[in-house]
C-alpha cells in the first residue's frame, strides 16, 4: 500500500468515525445514564414540593401611608380603564389604568404563592440529591474526551 492509498483510507475512516455525546469521545452510555438520573431526580424533587396560595380579594397587596390596598381595590382602576378603552380606544389614560391594574393583580397573585417541601426521610432527600447532582456530573463528563490509555 502506498502513501496516497493510506491517506485515502485514513480520510475515509475520519468520515465514518462515530463520535460520542456532544461530538466528543466521552461516551453515549454516560450521557443517557446521566440524563435519566437528572430527569428522575428532578421529577422526585418537583414532586416533593407543595404549592399553595393565599390570594383572595380581601388580601392586602400594597400599603400606602398605613392604608392597605387590597386586591379588590385593584379592580376599581381596572373597571374605569375598561370603560375608558371601550368608550375611546385611543385614550392613553384608559390603557394605562387597564394595564397597570392587570400588572398589579398578576404581581399580587405571584407574590401570594407559597412553596413548601413535604416531610421526607433523610434517605429520600439524599436519594434525590444523588440522582440530580450525580446525573449532572455524568452528563457533563460525557461531553469531555476520555483518555483510553493507562497512566
PLY file of the C-alpha trace (Angstrom):
ply
format ascii 1.0
element vertex 151
property float x
property float y
property float z
element edge 150
property int vertex1
property int vertex2
end_header
0.00 0.00 0.00
1.45 3.33 -0.99
1.18 6.65 0.82
-1.73 8.02 -1.28
-3.87 4.96 -0.64
-3.08 5.17 3.08
-4.19 8.82 3.14
-7.44 7.93 1.32
-8.19 5.17 3.83
-7.46 7.47 6.78
-9.68 10.19 5.29
-12.46 7.61 4.81
-12.05 6.42 8.43
-12.31 10.00 9.65
-15.61 10.45 7.80
-17.00 7.20 9.21
-15.75 7.88 12.71
-18.63 7.63 15.19
-18.29 10.17 17.93
-19.83 10.16 21.37
-22.12 12.63 23.06
-21.58 16.25 22.06
-19.14 15.27 19.32
-16.58 14.06 21.86
-15.32 10.64 22.76
-16.93 10.82 26.19
-19.40 8.03 25.82
-23.01 7.79 24.85
-23.79 5.47 27.77
-22.69 8.06 30.34
-24.75 10.67 28.51
-28.00 8.70 28.67
-27.47 7.39 32.21
-26.76 10.95 33.38
-29.78 12.27 31.52
-32.06 9.62 33.03
-30.68 10.30 36.53
-31.23 14.05 36.13
-34.80 13.55 34.93
-35.60 11.11 37.74
-34.06 13.35 40.42
-35.80 16.43 39.04
-39.13 14.63 38.95
-38.77 13.42 42.54
-37.68 16.90 43.68
-40.56 18.68 41.97
-42.97 16.02 43.21
-41.90 16.75 46.80
-42.84 20.44 46.56
-46.30 21.57 47.60
-47.62 24.79 46.06
-50.32 26.82 47.78
-51.52 30.37 47.58
-53.22 32.85 49.84
-54.69 35.14 47.20
-58.18 36.49 47.83
-59.93 39.73 47.08
-59.60 40.84 50.70
-55.86 40.21 50.81
-53.64 43.24 51.41
-51.35 43.68 48.41
-49.87 47.13 48.98
-49.75 49.58 51.86
-49.68 53.32 51.26
-49.37 55.53 54.35
-50.96 52.98 56.67
-53.87 52.41 54.29
-53.89 48.89 52.89
-54.79 48.40 49.25
-56.46 45.03 48.90
-56.67 43.10 45.68
-60.33 44.07 45.42
-59.31 47.72 45.23
-57.21 46.89 42.18
-60.43 46.19 40.30
-61.55 49.82 40.58
-58.92 51.24 38.18
-59.42 48.12 36.03
-63.15 48.87 35.70
-62.52 52.54 34.88
-59.79 51.55 32.40
-62.07 49.08 30.61
-64.83 51.69 30.42
-62.49 54.36 29.07
-60.96 52.00 26.49
-64.37 50.86 25.25
-65.54 54.48 25.05
-62.42 55.63 23.16
-59.80 53.05 22.24
-57.16 55.75 21.68
-57.39 57.01 25.26
-53.92 56.55 26.80
-55.14 57.06 30.37
-57.65 54.24 29.97
-54.97 51.90 28.61
-52.62 52.89 31.42
-55.25 52.21 34.10
-56.19 48.91 32.48
-52.64 47.61 32.04
-51.37 48.89 35.41
-54.20 47.24 37.33
-53.74 43.94 35.42
-49.98 44.01 36.15
-50.64 44.76 39.84
-53.17 41.91 40.13
-50.78 39.47 38.41
-47.97 40.63 40.70
-50.23 40.12 43.73
-51.14 36.58 42.64
-47.50 35.66 42.05
-46.33 37.07 45.39
-49.05 35.16 47.25
-47.72 31.76 46.10
-46.07 29.65 48.80
-43.69 26.75 48.11
-43.12 24.14 50.81
-41.32 20.82 50.82
-43.27 17.85 52.10
-41.91 15.87 55.03
-39.48 13.21 53.88
-36.85 10.98 55.38
-33.15 11.69 55.08
-32.81 8.69 52.76
-35.39 10.15 50.34
-33.67 13.54 50.36
-30.22 12.05 49.82
-31.56 9.86 47.01
-32.99 12.92 45.27
-29.73 14.85 45.68
-27.57 11.95 44.46
-29.82 11.42 41.43
-29.84 15.09 40.46
-26.21 16.03 41.13
-24.80 12.65 40.10
-26.79 12.85 36.88
-25.41 16.31 36.16
-21.88 15.02 36.79
-22.29 12.02 34.48
-24.00 14.16 31.85
-21.20 16.73 31.83
-18.45 14.12 31.96
-19.85 12.55 28.80
-19.10 15.78 26.98
-15.34 15.61 27.54
-12.77 13.36 25.96
-11.94 10.24 27.96
-8.35 9.04 27.86
-8.22 5.35 26.89
-4.60 4.86 27.99
-3.49 3.68 31.40
-1.21 6.11 33.19
0 1
1 2
2 3
3 4
4 5
5 6
6 7
7 8
8 9
9 10
10 11
11 12
12 13
13 14
14 15
15 16
16 17
17 18
18 19
19 20
20 21
21 22
22 23
23 24
24 25
25 26
26 27
27 28
28 29
29 30
30 31
31 32
32 33
33 34
34 35
35 36
36 37
37 38
38 39
39 40
40 41
41 42
42 43
43 44
44 45
45 46
46 47
47 48
48 49
49 50
50 51
51 52
52 53
53 54
54 55
55 56
56 57
57 58
58 59
59 60
60 61
61 62
62 63
63 64
64 65
65 66
66 67
67 68
68 69
69 70
70 71
71 72
72 73
73 74
74 75
75 76
76 77
77 78
78 79
79 80
80 81
81 82
82 83
83 84
84 85
85 86
86 87
87 88
88 89
89 90
90 91
91 92
92 93
93 94
94 95
95 96
96 97
97 98
98 99
99 100
100 101
101 102
102 103
103 104
104 105
105 106
106 107
107 108
108 109
109 110
110 111
111 112
112 113
113 114
114 115
115 116
116 117
117 118
118 119
119 120
120 121
121 122
122 123
123 124
124 125
125 126
126 127
127 128
128 129
129 130
130 131
131 132
132 133
133 134
134 135
135 136
136 137
137 138
138 139
139 140
140 141
141 142
142 143
143 144
144 145
145 146
146 147
147 148
148 149
149 150
